[in-house]
Amino acid sequence: MPARPAATPAREPGKGALLSIGQVLAKLSPEFPDLTPSKLRFLEEQQLVAPDRTESGYRKFSPRDVDRLRFVLTLQRDHYLPLKVIRSHLAELEAGRMPALPLGSVPLPSMLATERLWSREELMHESGASAGLLNDAVSASLVPAAETFGEDALAVVRALVELQRSGIEPRHLRGFRAAAERELGLIESALVPVSRRNDPSSRAKAAELAREIAGQLEIVRSSLIRSALGRLQS
């Protein structure tokens, strides 16, 4: 079994019942539908979580392990951070420091937090968006057509409200969706060699590689935008 990261405090007894893999999946799958037993084992291999083992070798996860998994999966989903970066963040946090996320000022999610969901009316209230703006955003595929919306959708709609004040409407941003689809095509092409090995470990590695590639593409995109802004200001 991989060693627990050095900065992780020892598990305290009596802090909650230990859970099986199936029970962990039942807790986390509503937030992370693509979570599988093989993904949990892969995260253990990468030393991001270290569950206890029974005498028979079965994994048992504490409530703290579940919180740690939620933290890791949130950073993967919302920030496309590679696991080695997340592992470094965990070490920093457990050492009592508050590291900034790479390439941004988005605060780290709490180890105990779960994503809040907003209804359509709540989303408009929180963001200051009109019904027309939200409809246009959905039409332009900038936010999903859904009954409830997460924090990512709220951030996008808030940005669209500000852009509208500058005369930029959701319809002007339809190309963003096309660009995202092109990037997805690049990622899928890069994953072909790994995806051909149709076993649980390879599928987990492919998912991690996809996030790493997405993060690198974000670096390139951000650099190009900064360069363009520099030319505009000069």
Secondary structure, DSSP 8 states (H G I E B T S, - for coil): -----TTS----TTSS--B-HHHHHHHHTTT-TT--HHHHHHHHHTTS---EE-TT--EEB-HHHHHHHHHHHHHHHHH---HHHHHHHHHHHHTT-----TTS------TT-----EEHHHHHHHHT--HHHHHHHHHTTSS---SEE-HHHHHHHHHHHHHHHTT--GGGGHHHHHHHHHHHHHHHHHHHHHHTS-SHHHHHHHHHHHHHHHHHHHHHHHHHHHHHHHHHH-
